[in-house]
Amino acid sequence: MKNTLSRIPARAMSDAAFSLAALGLIVYFAFVAFQGNHGLTRLAAVNEEIRDLEVTLAGLQLERAELENRTRRLSASYLDLDLLDERAREVLGLMRPDEILIR
């Protein structure tokens, strides 16, 4: 009995090899499209990170606006006496002579 490969024409063998190589490339590129450094999985992770950073940014912008407001209220052009009194008590530990300190 002759070898089975010798009965298959060379053209059929090259077509099968080409098909196998094409299938391998398709599988490789499909895998990279999903799992690669720039694939869909990474895209989803980056989008989630963007959402988290946007929430953090919004919080920081709110905190900055509050600090700018307090700074403006303590500036020489506009002085909020209540805020000045609050800060003097908190930072310097000051109190009025007629007040009683309770801890």
N, C-alpha and C positions, 0 to 999 in steps of 0.2 A: 504494500500500500504506500502510495506516495504521500509526501507531506502535504497537509491541507493548505499551507501557505503557498505552495507552488502552484496550486490550482486556481488561486485568486489572481486576476490580472493586475498588473502593476498600476494601471489607471485607477482601479477600485481601491487599491491600497493607498495611493496618494490622496484620493478623495476622502477616504476615511481619516487619514492623518490630518488633512486640512480641516475637516469637520470637527475632529477632536480638539485641534488647536483653537479653532474659532469658539467652540463651546467653553474651553478653558479661559479664554480671554473675556468672554461674556460673563462668566461666573466671577472672575477676578474683578472686573470693573463694577459689577453689581455689588460685590462685597465692599469695595473701596467707596462706592457711592453711599453706602449706609454706615460703614464703620470707620472709614478713613479719617484723617486729620481734618478734612473739610467736608465730611459726609453729613448725612441727615441727623445722625445721633449727636454729632458735635454742634450742629446748627441748633438743635433743640436745647442743648445745654447752654449755649451762648445766649439764646433768647431768654432763657430763665434767669441767667446771670444779669442780663440787661434789665429785666423787670425788677430784680432785687436791688440793683444799683439805682434805678429810677426812684424806688421807694426811699432808699437811703438819701438820695439827693433832695427829694421833697422835704424830708425831715430836717436836713441840714439847712435848706433854704429857709424853712420856717424858723429854725433856731437863730439863723443869721438875722432875719427880719426883727425878731424879738430883741436881740442884742443891739442892733442898730437903733431901735426905738428907745431902749434904755439909755444908750449912749447919747442920743439926741436930747433926751429929757434931762441929762446931767451936763449938757454943754453950756457954755457961757451965754449963748444967744437965747436959750430957753431952759430955765432951771425949774425943775419940779421939786418943790420943797418936801413933799411927802416921800418921794423916792430918795432924796438926799438924806432925810431923817432915817429912813429904813436902812440905807447902806451904812450910815454912820453907826447905827446900833449893831448891825450885823458884823461889819468888818472891824470897827474900832472898839466895840463893846461899850459904847457910850449910852448913858441914860440921863433923864432929867432929875434934878435934885428932889422933886416931889414924888418920884416914882419909887415903888418898892419892888425889888427883884425877888421873884419866886422861882425856885428851881425844882 
